[in-house]
Amino acid sequence: MELLTPGTGLLIWQIIIFGLLFILLRVLAWKPIMQSLRIREDSIQDALDSAENAKLEMTKLHSDNQKLLEEARVERDAILKQARHVSDVLMEEAKAEASKQTEKMITDARLAINIEKKAAMAEVKTQVAALSLQITEKLLRKNLESDKAQKSLIEEFVKDINLN
């Protein structure tokens, strides 16, 4: 039984050594361990606070970005609407200008055609008159070769003049 129960002297020495070891560890090791744990805890808390601040700032930046994107969309839509309006106005002006120029060209072409037509008609009349004169002259020469034919033609002309 002696092996199972420690002796009182051994027990006292173990308690004294444990106390000294506890004091020694408390003075030499416990304070630095606790201090390093506090430093570690503070750094972890600072990191958590920084992460929370970063998260809040990211949320704020995200909302700002959304706001900027919405403003950019609105501005883009306004610019596109204005561009469409300007494009429509320019196209209408171009169509009106083209219509004016087309109308002017048609009018000028009609005038030129009428002038050319009148000139052609005048030339045709002149040529017809010249041909008629040539034909008449040839007929008269052939028919009026004799004096008798000439006298009868003069009498006919005189009768026509009196009747008119």
Backbone torsions as a table, in degrees:
resi	resn	phi	psi	omega
1	MET	NA	-19.3	178.7
2	GLU	-65.6	-29.2	-180.0
3	LEU	-73.7	-27.1	-177.4
4	LEU	-87.5	-27.6	-179.2
5	THR	-107.5	125.8	179.4
6	PRO	-74.4	159.6	179.5
7	GLY	-79.8	156.2	-177.3
8	THR	-65.9	-37.1	179.3
9	GLY	-64.1	-42.4	178.9
10	LEU	-66.2	-37.1	-179.9
11	LEU	-66.8	-40.6	-179.9
12	ILE	-66.2	-45.0	179.8
13	TRP	-64.7	-36.0	178.8
14	GLN	-67.7	-39.9	177.7
15	ILE	-66.3	-42.0	179.5
16	ILE	-64.8	-46.6	-178.6
17	ILE	-65.2	-40.0	178.8
18	PHE	-64.3	-41.3	178.1
19	GLY	-62.6	-46.9	179.2
20	LEU	-62.4	-43.5	178.8
21	LEU	-63.2	-38.5	178.5
22	PHE	-64.9	-44.5	178.7
23	ILE	-64.7	-45.9	180.0
24	LEU	-61.3	-45.0	178.3
25	LEU	-66.3	-37.0	179.4
26	ARG	-65.4	-41.9	-178.3
27	VAL	-74.5	-48.2	-172.5
28	LEU	-89.2	-38.9	-171.7
29	ALA	-109.4	-37.9	-173.4
30	TRP	-63.4	-46.9	-179.5
31	LYS	-61.4	-49.7	179.1
32	PRO	-63.4	-37.0	178.9
33	ILE	-64.9	-46.4	179.7
34	MET	-64.7	-39.4	179.3
35	GLN	-64.7	-44.7	179.5
36	SER	-66.4	-34.2	175.6
37	LEU	-65.8	-40.3	176.8
38	ARG	-64.5	-42.6	178.4
39	ILE	-61.9	-43.9	179.6
40	ARG	-63.5	-42.9	179.1
41	GLU	-63.6	-42.1	178.0
42	ASP	-63.9	-42.0	-179.5
43	SER	-66.8	-37.9	177.1
44	ILE	-65.0	-42.4	178.8
45	GLN	-64.8	-41.0	176.9
46	ASP	-62.0	-41.4	179.0
47	ALA	-64.7	-40.9	177.5
48	LEU	-64.6	-42.3	177.3
49	ASP	-63.1	-42.6	178.5
50	SER	-63.3	-40.6	179.0
51	ALA	-64.9	-41.0	178.6
52	GLU	-64.5	-43.5	177.4
53	ASN	-62.6	-41.7	179.1
54	ALA	-64.6	-39.3	178.6
55	LYS	-64.2	-43.7	177.8
56	LEU	-62.7	-42.6	-179.6
57	GLU	-66.7	-38.7	177.4
58	MET	-63.9	-39.4	177.5
59	THR	-63.3	-43.3	178.5
60	LYS	-63.3	-45.6	178.9
61	LEU	-63.2	-38.6	178.4
62	HIS	-62.9	-44.1	178.4
63	SER	-66.0	-38.1	176.2
64	ASP	-63.6	-41.4	178.7
65	ASN	-63.8	-41.8	178.1
66	GLN	-61.7	-41.4	179.5
67	LYS	-64.3	-44.1	179.0
68	LEU	-64.4	-40.2	177.9
69	LEU	-62.8	-41.6	179.4
70	GLU	-64.9	-42.5	177.6
71	GLU	-62.6	-40.8	179.3
72	ALA	-64.8	-39.6	177.9
73	ARG	-63.3	-44.5	-180.0
74	VAL	-62.4	-44.5	-179.9
75	GLU	-64.6	-41.3	178.4
76	ARG	-61.7	-44.0	179.2
77	ASP	-62.5	-39.9	178.9
78	ALA	-65.1	-42.4	-179.6
79	ILE	-65.3	-43.2	179.1
80	LEU	-63.8	-40.3	179.0
81	LYS	-63.7	-43.8	179.1
82	GLN	-64.4	-40.9	179.4
83	ALA	-63.5	-41.1	177.1
84	ARG	-62.8	-42.4	179.8
85	HIS	-62.1	-47.6	179.3
86	VAL	-61.6	-41.1	178.7
87	SER	-61.9	-44.6	178.7
88	ASP	-62.1	-43.4	179.7
89	VAL	-62.7	-45.2	180.0
90	LEU	-63.8	-39.5	178.8
91	MET	-65.8	-41.2	177.9
92	GLU	-63.4	-43.1	178.1
93	GLU	-62.5	-42.2	-179.9
94	ALA	-64.7	-41.2	177.6
95	LYS	-63.3	-43.2	179.6
96	ALA	-63.2	-43.7	179.8
97	GLU	-64.0	-42.4	178.7
98	ALA	-63.9	-40.5	178.0
99	SER	-63.1	-43.2	178.5
100	LYS	-60.6	-47.3	-177.4
101	GLN	-66.5	-39.4	177.9
102	THR	-62.5	-45.4	179.1
103	GLU	-61.2	-42.4	179.7
104	LYS	-64.7	-42.1	179.7
105	MET	-64.8	-40.4	179.0
106	ILE	-64.3	-44.5	178.9
107	THR	-62.1	-45.5	178.5
108	ASP	-62.3	-40.3	179.8
109	ALA	-65.7	-41.4	178.0
110	ARG	-62.1	-43.4	178.2
111	LEU	-61.4	-44.0	-179.5
112	ALA	-64.6	-40.4	178.7
113	ILE	-63.2	-44.1	179.0
114	ASN	-62.7	-42.2	179.5
115	ILE	-63.8	-45.9	179.4
116	GLU	-63.8	-38.9	179.8
117	LYS	-63.3	-45.4	179.3
118	LYS	-63.7	-41.6	179.1
119	ALA	-64.2	-41.0	179.7
120	ALA	-65.9	-41.9	179.0
121	MET	-63.2	-42.1	179.1
122	ALA	-63.0	-41.4	179.6
123	GLU	-66.5	-40.8	178.2
124	VAL	-62.5	-45.1	178.7
125	LYS	-59.9	-42.1	179.7
126	THR	-62.9	-45.2	-179.8
127	GLN	-66.6	-40.4	177.7
128	VAL	-62.5	-43.5	179.0
129	ALA	-62.7	-42.1	-179.7
130	ALA	-65.1	-44.3	178.3
131	LEU	-63.3	-40.8	178.6
132	SER	-61.5	-42.5	178.4
133	LEU	-63.2	-42.1	179.5
134	GLN	-64.5	-43.8	179.4
135	ILE	-64.3	-45.3	179.7
136	THR	-60.9	-43.4	-179.6
137	GLU	-61.2	-44.5	-179.9
138	LYS	-64.8	-41.4	179.3
139	LEU	-65.5	-43.7	-179.4
140	LEU	-64.9	-39.5	178.8
141	ARG	-63.1	-42.4	-178.9
142	LYS	-69.2	-43.6	-177.0
143	ASN	-78.2	-26.9	-174.8
144	LEU	-103.5	30.7	178.1
145	GLU	-71.4	-24.4	-179.8
146	SER	-105.7	159.3	-179.3
147	ASP	-70.4	-35.2	-178.7
148	LYS	-63.3	-43.2	179.6
149	ALA	-64.7	-36.1	-179.4
150	GLN	-68.6	-41.2	-179.0
151	LYS	-66.6	-41.8	-178.6
152	SER	-66.3	-35.5	177.8
153	LEU	-66.8	-40.7	179.8
154	ILE	-65.5	-41.0	179.1
155	GLU	-63.6	-40.0	177.6
156	GLU	-62.7	-44.4	179.0
157	PHE	-62.1	-39.7	-178.8
158	VAL	-66.2	-42.1	178.6
159	LYS	-62.3	-42.5	179.4
160	ASP	-64.5	-36.8	-179.5
161	ILE	-68.3	-41.4	-178.7
162	ASN	-66.9	-35.7	-177.6
163	LEU	-72.9	-31.5	-178.3
164	ASN	-80.6	NA	NA
